[in-house]
Amino acid sequence: MNIVAIGFLGSLAAGMMTAVGALPVLAGRTVSRRATDIMLGFAAGVMLAASFFSLILPAIEISTERYGAGLVPALIAATGVFLGVVLLFVLDERIPHEHFVKGREGPDAVAMQKIWLFVLAITIHNIPEGLAVGVGFGGGDVIAGSKLAVGIGLQNAPEGLAVAVALMSLGYSRLYAFAVASLTGMVEPAAGLAGAIAVSLSEALLPWGMTFAAGAMICVISHEIIPETHRHGHHKAATIGLSTGFILMMFLDVAFG
């Protein structure tokens, strides 16, 4: 099996963890707002650690091997992260979507059902995650790609549950909430395939793709996840969740690196 196919399957597995996380709603289980904030904080911690230990630092090492230590690796890392942040801001401004707490953003979309605005918001968040997994595999390092897939999958599970619970709180049925939460993860295989193909075609693109994905994920963490977890007075619990997720992903990266 070629590396692109492996990258697609890895990002597919990570994306499917949203469905695994949403399974409790089918049994009628509910989750408190505090627990939801802790889980989202955990997801943010996993993404933050993955951004640095699995993407930015390896990208700098690859650039250093190719161009030597100094200015060039630093410029590649800085530019890649910057472009990732810019992409997320452009998507956030240009695509109509609605956040569970912050409300509607982007162009007017009066005719769109509210549920699809939520789906678009989560889709925007999942693009960099799928891209990161695909880039990780596309560089030819199966271990690095697997670590990213595991880390992203771990954070997708609580995110899937949080989405399903939020939809149920808006009056949607358990089955519908589960189905929509599951579908939000399916953008990740598409983004993963694109990332794997891009970096597999040119080894020179690998550090660019890795830092680009990292920048996009860091933007999601700061712009979306952390503000959401701090709006209900559970900032301490959410910070503990973030720290736990960061430590776990850092441990996985170092232990199996």
N, C-alpha and C positions, 0 to 999 in steps of 0.2 A: 504494500500500500504506500503510495507516495505521500510526501510530507504535507501537501495541500489537503489531501483527503483526511489525513490525521488531524490537521488543524480544524477542518470543518467539523469532524466528529467530536473533537475536544470542546469546541465552542457550543456545539449542540448539546452535549452532556451538561455543560455549565448552565446553559439556558433552561434546560429541562428541570433544573433544581428549583426554579420558581414554582413549578407545578407540585413538586414534592413538599415545598414549604407551605403551599396553600391547602394541602390535603386535610388538615384539621377542620377547616370550615365545612367540609362535607359531613363531618360527624356532629356538626352543630356547636363546635367549640368556639368560644369567643376569647379575645385577648384584650387585656386592659390597655389603656393609653400609655401607661408607664412601661408596660412590657413591650409594646410596639416601639416606643422611643429607644428602649435598650437594644432591641434587635436591629433597628435602623442604625444606631450608634455602632453596634458590632459590625454591620455591613460597611460603614464608613471606615472603620479601623482596618478591616481587611483590605479595602481598596487603597487606602493610604499606604500601607506597608507594601502592597503589590506594586504600587506606582514607583516607589523608591528602590526596593530591594530586588524586584523582579524585572523592572523596566529601565529606570533611569541609570542606576549603577552599572548593570550589564552593558547598556548602550554606550556609556562612557568608556568602559573597558574595551569594547569592540572598536570604537573610534580611535582609541589610543593605540591599539595594535596596528590599525591601518594607517593612521596619520602621524603617530607619535604624540607624546605628551605635550600639553600646552594649549594654545588658543583654539585650534580647530575642534578638538573634542568638546571643549566648553561651549563653543558657538553652536555646534550641532545640537547639544543637549538643550541649551537655552532656547534656540529657535524652534526645535521640535515641540517643547513644552508650550511655548508661546502660541504656536499654530494650533495645538490641541485645544487650548483655552479659547482661542478665537473661534474655532469651529463650533464649540458648544454654545458660545454666546450668539453666534449667527443663527444656529438652529433654534435657540430659545426665543429669538426675536422674530424669526420668519415663519415658524410653524405654529399655528394656533393650538394651544393646549391649556390644561387647567390643573393646578396643583390642589391637593386635598385641603391645604390650609391657606396658601397664599392667594388662591383664586385664579382667575383666567389671565393668561398672558398671550402675547403674540397678536396677530391680526384678528379682526372680528370674525367670528364663526358662529353666527346666530343660528344658522340652519343645522349645525352639527349637533348630534345628540351629546349630552354631557359625558356619557360614558366614553365616547371616542376621544374626547378631549383629555380625559384621564389616561387612556391608553397611549395617546401620542406623547404625553408627558413622560410616562415610564419608558416608552420606546426611545426617546431622546437619551434617557439615562443609561439604557442598556447598550447603546451603540458602542461607546468606548470600551465597555467591558468585553464584548464579543471581539472587537478589534484587537484588544490586548492579547487575548488567548490565541487568535489567529496569527498575530505577529510573532508570538512566542514560539509557536510550532513552525511557522514559515521560515524562520532562521535556521532550521535544521536541528535544533536542540530539543529533542523530545522531552527530556527531563524538565527543562525550563518551561516548556509549554504545558506540561502536566501540572507543575506547581501552580501556574497561573490558573489553569482550569479548575483545580481543586479550590484555590482561594476564591475565585469568582463564584464558583458553585456554592461555597459555604456562605457567601454573603447574599447570594440569590435566594436561598431558602427563607431566611427571615423577611426579605423584601417581598417575596411572593405572598407570604402570610399577611404581611402588613397591608398589601394592596387588596387582598381578598376581604380582609376584615373591614377595611375602609369602604369598600363597595357595598358590603352587607349593611354597614351603618347608614348608607344612603337609600336603603330599601330594596336592593337587588337580592335575588334568591341565592341560596348557597351554591347551587350548581352553576348559575351564571357568573357569580363572583369567582368561583374556582376556575371556570373556563377562561375568563378574561385575564385573570392573574397568570394563568399558565401561558396564554398567548403572548403576554408582554415579554417573555423570555425568548421568543422565537425569532426576534430580530438579531439575537446574538450569533446564531450560525451564519446568517447572511453577512454580518460585519466581520465575523471570523474568517469566512471564506475569502472575502475581499482582502483582508490583511495578510492572510497566508499567501495568496497569489502574488500580491504586490512585492513582498519581501523575498519570495522564492525566485522571482524573475531577476532580481538584482540584489546581490549581497550588500551593495553600498546603501540600499534603502533601509536595511535592518535597523541601524541606530536611529534613523529618522522616524521610522514607524513606531519603534518602542517608546521614544520620548514623546511623540505625538499622542499616542494612546495614554501615556501617563499624564500629560497635560490635560487631556479631556477628562480623565477620571478625577484628577485633583479639582478641576472646576466643578464637577458634579458634587463632590464632597462638600466644598465650601459654599457653593451657591444654592444647593438644594437640601442635601441630607442633614447637615448640622443645624441649619436654621429650623428645619422641620422638627428636629428632636428637642429643640430648646424652647419651643413656643408654649409648652403646657406645664412649665415649672418642674420638669424632670431632667434638667440639664446635668445634675450630678450623676444620676443613674445612667443617662445617655453617655456621659464622658467615661464612666466605668465600662460601658459596653464598647465604646470606641477603643479604649485602651486594651481591653481583652482581645478584640479582633485584631488590633495592630500586633500585639505580642504573639498571638497564635500564628498569624501569617508570617511574621518575622522568623519565628521558630521553624516553621516548615521550610522557609527559604534557606535558612542557614544550615539546618540539619540535613536537608536533602540536596544542598547546592553542590 
